[in-house]
């Protein structure tokens, strides 16, 4: 009896592990598909120079670049972009976002 129960337990654990691995693979595949779709949208709305600038920003400040990418994708999906965004226009967007998030640092002496 104990040997059969042990084999059944091993089989169940193996099935659970296989199911978890399949779920993880599906999630990874879905993330890859979403990322590919994001790249295609950005490729469609940015000139090569602007894409290069955004890639440089992504290296230096990934969270900031993600915010800009989300904004551009949102504008593209809502139909507000009529033409490709040039490097100069992207610099303008970057500077406007940077000005909006500028931090005031105050030092108080006690």
C-alpha positions in Angstrom: 0.0 0.0 0.0 2.7 2.5 1.0 4.6 1.9 -2.2 1.5 2.6 -4.3 0.7 5.8 -2.4 4.2 7.0 -2.8 4.2 6.4 -6.5 0.8 8.2 -6.8 2.2 11.2 -4.8 5.3 11.3 -7.0 3.1 11.2 -10.1 0.9 14.0 -8.9 3.9 16.2 -7.9 5.4 15.6 -11.4 2.1 16.6 -13.0 1.9 19.7 -10.9 5.5 20.6 -11.8 4.8 20.1 -15.5 1.7 22.2 -15.4 3.5 25.0 -13.6 6.3 24.9 -16.2 3.7 25.0 -19.0 2.0 28.0 -17.4 5.3 29.8 -17.0 6.2 29.1 -20.6 2.8 30.5 -21.7 3.3 33.6 -19.6 6.8 34.1 -21.1 5.5 33.7 -24.6 2.8 36.2 -23.9 5.3 38.7 -22.6 7.5 38.2 -25.6 4.5 38.8 -27.9 3.5 42.0 -26.1 7.1 43.2 -26.2 7.3 42.5 -30.0 4.1 44.4 -30.5 5.5 47.4 -28.6 8.6 47.3 -30.7 6.6 47.3 -33.9 4.4 50.2 -32.8 7.5 52.2 -31.8 9.2 51.3 -35.1 6.1 52.6 -36.9 5.9 56.0 -35.0 9.6 56.9 -34.6 12.3 57.8 -37.1 15.5 55.7 -36.9 17.3 58.6 -35.2 14.5 59.0 -32.6 14.6 55.2 -32.0 18.3 55.4 -31.4 17.9 58.3 -29.0 15.2 56.4 -27.1 17.4 53.3 -26.9 20.2 55.5 -25.4 17.7 56.9 -22.9 16.6 53.3 -22.1 20.2 52.4 -21.3 20.7 55.4 -18.9 17.2 55.5 -17.4 15.1 52.5 -18.2 12.0 53.6 -16.1 12.0 57.0 -17.8 12.3 55.4 -21.3 9.4 53.0 -20.4 7.3 56.0 -19.5 8.1 57.7 -22.8 7.4 54.5 -24.7 4.1 54.1 -23.0 3.1 57.6 -23.8 4.1 57.2 -27.5 2.3 53.9 -27.8 -0.8 55.4 -26.2 -0.7 58.4 -28.6 -0.3 56.0 -31.6 -3.1 53.7 -30.5 -5.5 56.7 -30.0 -4.7 58.0 -33.5 -3.2 61.3 -32.3 0.1 60.7 -34.2 -0.3 61.6 -37.9 3.4 61.3 -38.8 6.6 59.7 -37.5 8.2 61.5 -34.6 11.6 62.9 -35.5 14.6 63.1 -33.2 13.9 66.8 -32.5 10.3 66.1 -31.6 11.4 63.2 -29.3 13.9 65.5 -27.6 11.1 68.0 -27.0 8.9 65.3 -25.5 11.8 64.2 -23.3 12.5 67.7 -22.1 8.9 68.3 -21.3 8.6 65.2 -19.3 11.9 66.0 -17.5 10.7 69.5 -16.6 7.4 68.1 -15.3 9.3 65.7 -13.0 12.0 68.0 -11.8 12.7 67.6 -8.2 13.3 70.4 -5.8 16.0 69.6 -3.3 16.0 71.6 -0.2 18.7 71.4 2.5 17.7 72.6 5.9 20.3 73.2 8.6 19.4 72.5 12.1 
